[in-house]
Amino acid sequence: MSTRQMLAADDRFQNQLKAIRTSRGLTQAALAEQVGVSRKTVNTVENGIFVPSVLLALRLARALDTTVEAIFGVDSPSMVQ
């Protein structure tokens, strides 16, 4: 195996989208309109049902005036080398 790191099976995708969105005073509908998706898409991302594409993650970060890393991350109890 190469030296690049791979996600372990027990890693969990984390997001702070709802917290950041509400701190900016935005509704799901308002954020959805800014990034060009439906309110339901924003809802499913916030609830961990849908993992956004890189493009959507970048659009969300731009609309919220933050970084993708501030919104999304991986809770990784272990990394596999």
N, C-alpha and C positions, 0 to 999 in steps of 0.2 A: 504494500500500500504506500502511496506517496505521502509526502509530508503535509499535504493540504488537510485542513480539518473538515470533518464531516459531522453532520448533525446526528446525534444518537436517537434511537427510537423513542426514548422517553422525554425528548425535548418538547416544550410547549410554546406555541406562538402566542405572544402577548401583545396587547395593544392598549393604548391610552387615548384612543380616538374620542370616545364619549367625554372623558374628563377634559380634554383639550378643547373640544367643540363647545361644551357648555361654558367653559371658562372664557371663551371668546363671545359668549352671548348668542350663539348661532343655534337654530333649530336644525334637525336632520334635513328638512326640506330646503332650507336656505343653503346649507353646505352642499347638498346634492345639486342644486341649481348652479352653484359656483363651479363645480367640477364636472358637470355634464352627465350625471347619472341620476337614477331614481332615488327617492327617499328610502325605498325598500333596500336598495344596495347599501346605502350608508348604514341602515339598521342591521343588516346581516354582517357587515364588517365589524361594527361595534360589538355585536353579540358573538363573534368568533365563528359564525356559520360559514362565512366566505372569507378567504384569504385574498386580498386585493392583488392585482397585477402590479408590476413595477410602475407602469404608467399611472395607474390610479393612485398608488401610494405617493408618487411624486406630486400629482395634482392636489391631493389632500394636504400634503405638507405645505405646498405653496399657498393654498387657500387659507390655511391656518397659521401662516407665517412662522413655520417651525421646520424642523428636519424630519426626514423619514424615520431616523433613528430615535427621535423623541416620541414618535407615535407608535412605532412597531419594534419588536425585539423578540428574542428567543430566550425563554427561561430554561437554561441548560444545566441540569445537575451534573452532567459529565460530557466531555468532548472526546470523540474518538479520533485518534491520530492515524 
